[in-house]
């Protein structure tokens, strides 16, 4: 059963300006540990792709917060939700701390998709009640 849906669209120029204004601290504020590692790898290889990764993860967090109906207030917090990629490239959500407890107590799980073009990033999230398709998290199963 679908509990909620959320979507977010973001102009990359606005995110890049905020990233530059904060001298990179924006990424540390919104990305979880594994997301941050992938971001740094991508940024080192190609600045544009690194910023696109940051933008899609920002959009996914915003869309997720809408889908669960809380906005950006606890137990939803930037770094407690991570969107990582399976080896196939499929983006999947992972929760930690109070957000993991919140999702588990309700038996909710989320499906996420992200995309970007030259100047925009978008994310769409569907939160459902029931058994998730993937129930365990092993960082070695995900790619950067």
Backbone bond lengths (Angstrom), bond angles and torsions (degrees), N, CA, C in turn:
res aa  C-N    CA-C-N  psi(-1)  N-CA   C-N-CA  omega(-1)  CA-C   N-CA-C  phi
1 X - - - 1.446 - - 1.534 108.74 -
2 X 1.315 116.33 130.91 1.465 120.87 178.47 1.526 109.55 -74.81
3 X 1.319 114.72 128.37 1.454 122.49 179.09 1.524 110.59 -94.21
4 X 1.312 116.37 -38.91 1.457 120.69 -179.44 1.508 111.89 -169.07
5 X 1.320 114.82 159.66 1.460 121.17 174.67 1.519 108.15 -128.75
6 X 1.307 115.75 154.30 1.450 120.41 176.77 1.509 110.12 -150.00
7 X 1.301 115.56 148.88 1.455 120.59 176.36 1.522 108.43 -140.45
8 X 1.310 116.23 153.20 1.454 120.78 175.96 1.518 107.92 -147.74
9 X 1.309 115.27 139.06 1.463 122.24 175.79 1.524 106.68 -125.70
10 X 1.304 115.47 139.82 1.457 120.50 -170.44 1.527 110.36 -137.02
11 X 1.319 116.22 133.71 1.464 120.68 172.14 1.525 107.40 -80.69
12 X 1.314 116.70 119.52 1.456 120.34 -176.47 1.522 112.97 -61.13
13 X 1.318 117.59 -32.19 1.464 120.22 -179.87 1.529 111.43 -59.30
14 X 1.331 116.72 -38.27 1.470 120.28 178.91 1.524 111.03 -66.49
15 X 1.341 116.54 -41.59 1.457 120.27 179.05 1.525 110.85 -67.41
16 X 1.311 117.06 -42.88 1.467 120.85 179.01 1.527 110.40 -61.30
17 X 1.327 116.94 -41.82 1.465 120.64 178.21 1.524 110.56 -61.52
18 X 1.333 117.18 -42.80 1.471 120.82 178.52 1.524 110.82 -66.12
19 X 1.324 117.08 -39.38 1.464 121.90 178.11 1.527 110.17 -61.57
20 X 1.320 116.41 -46.06 1.469 120.63 -179.99 1.529 111.31 -67.82
21 X 1.326 116.40 -40.96 1.469 120.81 -179.94 1.536 111.17 -61.83
22 X 1.338 117.16 -34.85 1.467 121.03 -179.74 1.524 112.16 -92.91
23 X 1.314 116.55 7.58 1.468 123.17 -179.89 1.530 111.63 53.26
24 X 1.333 115.42 41.64 1.455 121.27 176.65 1.518 115.70 89.35
25 X 1.310 117.84 -11.05 1.470 120.28 -178.32 1.526 112.64 -64.63
26 X 1.323 117.43 -23.54 1.460 120.96 179.18 1.527 110.54 -56.21
27 X 1.310 117.16 -44.09 1.470 121.05 -179.75 1.529 110.37 -61.68
28 X 1.309 117.49 -42.51 1.462 121.06 -179.95 1.518 111.72 -67.50
29 X 1.310 116.69 -27.98 1.461 121.01 -179.30 1.529 112.26 -76.61
30 X 1.333 117.26 -33.52 1.468 118.39 -173.33 1.522 114.99 -106.52
31 X 1.320 118.62 -22.02 1.466 120.18 -175.99 1.521 111.66 -94.43
32 X 1.333 115.62 140.43 1.458 121.35 172.75 1.523 109.76 -73.27
33 X 1.314 115.90 173.43 1.470 122.16 -174.62 1.534 112.80 -54.62
34 X 1.330 116.95 -51.38 1.465 119.95 -177.85 1.530 111.06 -69.98
35 X 1.327 117.21 -38.50 1.467 120.18 177.18 1.530 110.32 -61.94
36 X 1.317 116.45 -41.81 1.465 120.89 -178.34 1.528 111.00 -63.72
37 X 1.322 116.79 -39.38 1.472 120.21 177.99 1.531 110.42 -62.82
38 X 1.331 116.89 -44.48 1.468 120.65 178.75 1.526 109.63 -64.17
39 X 1.326 117.19 -42.82 1.466 121.46 179.43 1.526 110.68 -56.96
40 X 1.315 117.24 -48.70 1.475 120.57 -179.02 1.531 111.48 -62.73
41 X 1.332 117.00 -38.98 1.472 120.34 177.55 1.524 110.66 -62.76
42 X 1.327 115.85 -47.25 1.469 119.57 -178.19 1.520 111.42 -67.76
43 X 1.325 116.62 -39.91 1.459 120.79 -179.96 1.528 110.74 -62.89
44 X 1.329 116.58 -38.23 1.469 120.82 179.36 1.526 111.39 -66.87
45 X 1.335 117.13 -34.15 1.466 121.13 -179.86 1.521 112.36 -78.72
46 X 1.353 115.05 -40.59 1.461 119.48 -175.26 1.523 108.28 -160.36
47 X 1.322 116.57 111.77 1.469 121.43 -175.32 1.528 112.29 -54.97
48 X 1.317 116.69 -42.95 1.463 120.59 -177.96 1.534 111.45 -63.13
49 X 1.333 117.24 -43.96 1.465 120.80 179.01 1.533 111.05 -68.02
50 X 1.309 117.26 -35.65 1.464 120.19 176.50 1.519 111.40 -62.15
51 X 1.323 116.29 -44.36 1.464 120.14 179.89 1.528 111.02 -69.09
52 X 1.328 117.63 -33.21 1.466 120.51 176.43 1.531 109.82 -65.48
53 X 1.330 116.94 -38.75 1.464 121.00 177.33 1.534 109.90 -62.41
54 X 1.314 116.62 -46.85 1.468 120.49 178.31 1.525 110.58 -59.21
55 X 1.315 116.84 -43.68 1.466 121.22 -178.21 1.529 111.55 -64.76
56 X 1.333 117.73 -42.46 1.464 118.87 -179.22 1.525 110.74 -68.40
57 X 1.320 118.15 -34.94 1.472 120.30 179.22 1.527 110.32 -71.25
58 X 1.320 117.18 -37.98 1.464 120.97 175.23 1.530 109.32 -60.95
59 X 1.320 117.29 -47.32 1.464 121.75 -179.49 1.533 110.89 -62.95
60 X 1.337 117.63 -38.85 1.464 120.80 179.46 1.522 111.17 -63.54
61 X 1.323 116.88 -40.13 1.466 120.57 179.18 1.531 110.85 -66.34
62 X 1.315 116.16 -41.15 1.472 120.21 177.36 1.522 110.58 -64.26
63 X 1.323 117.64 -45.96 1.469 121.28 179.94 1.524 110.97 -62.86
64 X 1.324 116.74 -41.89 1.460 121.50 178.84 1.524 110.77 -62.31
65 X 1.317 116.81 -44.03 1.465 119.89 -178.66 1.527 111.10 -61.77
66 X 1.313 116.55 -32.83 1.466 121.12 176.20 1.526 110.60 -71.99
67 X 1.322 116.48 -41.84 1.462 120.63 -177.11 1.524 112.37 -64.82
68 X 1.334 117.68 -34.12 1.469 119.30 179.04 1.523 111.53 -87.17
69 X 1.323 117.02 -5.24 1.453 121.27 173.46 1.514 116.28 80.15
70 X 1.321 117.70 16.05 1.459 120.40 -177.66 1.521 114.42 -108.10
71 X 1.323 116.56 -19.71 1.450 117.24 -168.50 1.523 108.45 66.03
72 X 1.306 116.75 -157.38 1.470 120.80 -178.56 1.528 110.72 -93.68
73 X 1.327 114.92 66.28 1.458 119.07 172.18 1.529 108.34 -138.97
74 X 1.295 115.74 153.48 1.466 121.41 -173.52 1.520 111.30 -53.81
75 X 1.319 115.46 141.42 1.462 126.76 11.50 1.523 114.87 -84.85
76 X 1.340 117.85 4.38 1.464 119.69 176.70 1.513 108.87 -78.86
77 X 1.311 115.32 125.08 1.468 122.26 175.50 1.523 107.06 -144.21
78 X 1.305 115.66 149.04 1.465 121.40 -173.89 1.517 113.52 -45.18
79 X 1.321 117.44 -55.63 1.464 120.62 -171.06 1.531 114.01 -82.46
80 X 1.341 117.47 -5.69 1.462 120.07 179.40 1.522 112.51 -82.78
81 X 1.316 116.74 -12.06 1.469 121.95 174.92 1.523 107.48 -116.18
82 X 1.323 115.66 129.70 1.456 120.06 174.38 1.522 108.73 -125.33
83 X 1.315 115.16 141.32 1.456 121.61 173.13 1.519 106.52 -112.90
84 X 1.325 115.48 111.55 1.460 122.57 -178.44 1.524 108.49 -116.60
85 X 1.310 116.50 168.67 1.460 120.56 -178.14 1.516 111.14 -111.79
86 X 1.336 115.28 132.84 1.451 120.53 170.74 1.531 108.12 -68.95
87 X 1.337 118.63 164.84 1.468 120.32 178.06 1.532 112.91 -54.20
88 X 1.324 117.59 -29.33 1.469 121.14 178.57 1.526 111.76 -72.32
89 X 1.333 116.79 -13.97 1.460 121.76 -176.53 1.514 113.23 102.14
90 X 1.325 117.13 -12.22 1.459 121.49 -178.85 1.529 110.13 -62.81
91 X 1.339 117.31 126.85 1.463 119.27 176.33 1.533 110.32 -77.61
92 X 1.321 116.16 138.46 1.463 122.24 178.83 1.522 109.44 -134.98
93 X 1.339 115.38 151.56 1.460 120.58 -179.00 1.524 110.88 -96.05
94 X 1.333 114.42 146.84 1.463 122.48 174.67 1.515 107.37 -137.13
95 X 1.336 115.60 138.78 1.452 121.47 -176.58 1.520 108.78 -118.52
96 X 1.324 115.96 154.06 1.456 120.33 175.05 1.526 109.23 -140.73
97 X 1.329 114.68 167.46 1.459 121.25 176.22 1.520 113.35 56.78
98 X 1.341 115.95 -141.74 1.467 120.48 -177.19 1.534 113.31 -60.52
99 X 1.319 117.67 -28.73 1.464 119.92 178.65 1.526 110.35 -69.01
100 X 1.330 117.35 -38.66 1.469 120.61 176.94 1.528 109.73 -62.84
101 X 1.325 116.55 -42.65 1.468 120.74 177.93 1.525 110.63 -61.73
102 X 1.327 116.89 -45.05 1.465 123.40 179.75 1.527 110.50 -57.33
103 X 1.320 116.61 -47.81 1.467 121.36 -178.09 1.536 110.77 -68.19
104 X 1.327 117.16 -41.60 1.460 121.77 -179.65 1.528 111.51 -65.27
105 X 1.328 116.90 -44.97 1.473 121.28 -179.91 1.522 111.49 -57.74
106 X 1.292 117.31 -34.00 1.465 121.83 -177.73 1.526 113.08 -93.93
107 X 1.335 115.28 -7.27 1.466 121.27 -175.58 1.536 110.18 58.70
108 X 1.334 114.86 43.49 1.462 122.32 179.25 1.521 109.21 -102.54
109 X 1.301 115.36 151.35 1.461 121.32 169.31 1.525 108.00 -145.68
110 X 1.304 115.42 161.87 1.470 119.95 -175.29 1.514 111.16 -124.75
111 X 1.314 114.09 143.11 1.465 122.50 169.36 1.518 106.23 -109.41
112 X 1.314 116.80 137.56 1.459 121.32 -175.86 1.523 110.44 -132.70
113 X 1.315 115.30 146.66 1.456 120.46 169.55 1.523 107.17 -136.47
114 X 1.316 115.77 143.71 1.464 121.93 179.59 1.520 108.96 -132.63
115 X 1.323 115.51 153.20 1.455 120.71 177.03 1.517 108.75 -154.86
116 X 1.320 115.81 157.06 1.462 119.45 176.72 1.519 109.68 -145.77
117 X 1.308 114.11 152.86 1.456 124.12 171.90 1.521 106.10 -125.53
118 X 1.304 117.89 -171.60 1.459 120.37 -174.72 1.520 113.44 -55.37
119 X 1.310 117.40 -40.85 1.460 118.24 -173.39 1.515 115.03 -123.69
120 X 1.345 118.14 4.14 1.455 120.01 178.21 1.527 111.55 -139.47
121 X 1.323 114.18 155.46 1.463 121.89 172.50 1.519 106.37 -129.64
122 X 1.325 116.13 148.87 1.455 120.89 -179.69 1.524 109.18 -141.18
123 X 1.330 114.86 149.24 1.459 120.90 174.67 1.520 108.45 -140.07
124 X 1.320 114.77 148.31 1.455 122.04 178.12 1.521 107.05 -135.78
125 X 1.337 116.61 132.18 1.456 122.08 -176.98 1.526 109.58 -129.96
126 X 1.331 115.68 136.54 1.462 122.31 172.26 1.529 106.57 -120.59
127 X 1.330 115.75 124.07 1.458 121.36 177.03 1.520 107.70 -104.51
128 X 1.330 115.25 129.94 1.458 121.73 -177.59 1.520 110.81 -124.47
129 X 1.318 114.33 158.03 1.457 121.80 174.08 1.516 106.91 -98.87
130 X 1.313 116.83 133.51 1.460 120.23 179.21 1.511 111.44 134.36
131 X 1.295 116.82 -170.59 1.454 122.53 -176.43 1.521 110.41 -78.29
132 X 1.344 117.25 125.50 1.469 119.05 177.99 1.526 110.96 -70.53
133 X 1.315 115.36 156.65 1.460 120.93 178.65 1.530 109.97 -67.44
134 X 1.330 117.66 -44.00 1.462 123.07 179.05 1.519 107.13 -109.40
135 X 1.330 117.66 123.63 1.460 120.02 -175.27 1.522 113.64 -110.36
136 X 1.320 118.51 -10.16 1.456 120.31 -179.68 1.519 109.79 -121.50
137 X 1.305 115.07 157.07 1.462 120.80 -179.40 1.514 108.87 -125.57
138 X 1.308 116.10 120.58 1.449 123.31 176.06 1.526 106.73 -131.08
139 X 1.357 118.16 109.61 1.466 120.26 -175.60 1.524 114.02 -55.40
140 X 1.307 118.05 -25.58 1.470 119.93 -179.23 1.533 111.77 -70.92
141 X 1.333 117.84 -12.77 1.461 120.93 178.37 1.522 113.18 -86.37
142 X 1.317 117.85 -0.26 1.456 120.82 -174.24 1.507 110.28 -118.30
143 X 1.326 115.21 150.83 1.461 121.42 -174.42 1.516 110.62 -112.98
144 X 1.307 116.78 164.35 1.461 122.33 179.84 1.455 114.39 -103.35
